[in-house]
Amino acid sequence: MKKVVSFLLTAYVSVPVLLYLFPWILSYAIFSHLLRFPYWVDLRRPQDVLNHTCNFYLSPEEGVSVGVWHTLPASQWEAAAGRDLDWYQEALGDGRPVIIYLHGNLGTRAIRHRVELVKILSAAGYHVLSLDYRGFGDSSGEPSEAGLTNDALYLHHWAKTRSRGSLVCLWGHSLGSGVATNAAVKIQEQGSAVDALILEAAFTRIGEVVASNRLAKLYMFLPGFESLLWSILERINISFSNDKNLQTLSSPLLILHAEDDNIVPFHMGQKLYQISLRAQRESETSDRVQMISYGASLGLSHSHISSAPDLADVVRKFLQNLERER
């Protein structure tokens, strides 16, 4: 019995030591990109899980290739039969809004809840571009905050040059919310602005999500452990600071959050909403900031807002109002 207790105690104490010595462990935990669920899906064949969709690859920088699925809006379903990649790209300029979907950590663009969301958006009449960042799915390279942000920026520029003036929206879920706001800030710094921003299950900053994780809480009573986490995040250059980003962004914003989210606490979404409201009041655009919350009774948690019965109507109303303003 003493040996068992001694082993468990040693294993427990070794975690902070290992994190300090090998900070990349935390990076791999945050991205979880090596867990390429679902393994049975051939990402080159999106038709196995998603109709009216083509697969293609982009190269945001030398040595990096990222996989993308382009799912058509309902208005193009019949016309798409037998069409090639060039036709799909040309279809981006048909006047329908384009949504760039930036998913969370773990898995690929083929995970069920991501596919279900794309189906809903496609049926609602939108083009959807689903990106697997570098290191995720069948994309090459190693993930980093700067790298993921660059992938999103490249895809946004690629879509804008082919959309012929149609609205292009960044939709970020969980980790993808940090990618989306990072990209939006970069675009704004370049003298433009993202047409629309939708953040689903968004956090304030990634360090606060890490600190609220159930495993991390087991160590929070140890003196200096929380400071160690923040120090490691600084060393590996990961912050994904949505709270800071929203203080400067002027783009129309829709926040979606479930009250029973067990990964990113609901209060983080509320805080982001208040930050954005205050920031955009100064520029008299606060009427373009919205938050939709979903009660715990719906059981949507962190990854299933796509199951909300009114989601298509919420998104449609948000984007139609913006189109009327253009």
Helices and strands as residue ranges (DSSP letters): H 2-21, H 24-31, G 46-48, E 53-61, E 64-71, G 74-76, G 78-80, H 85-91, E 98-102, H 112-123, E 127-132, H 145-160, E 168-173, H 175-189, E 196-200, H 206-212, H 214-217, H 225-235, H 242-246, E 253-258, H 266-281, G 286-288, E 289-294, G 296-298, G 305-307, H 311-325
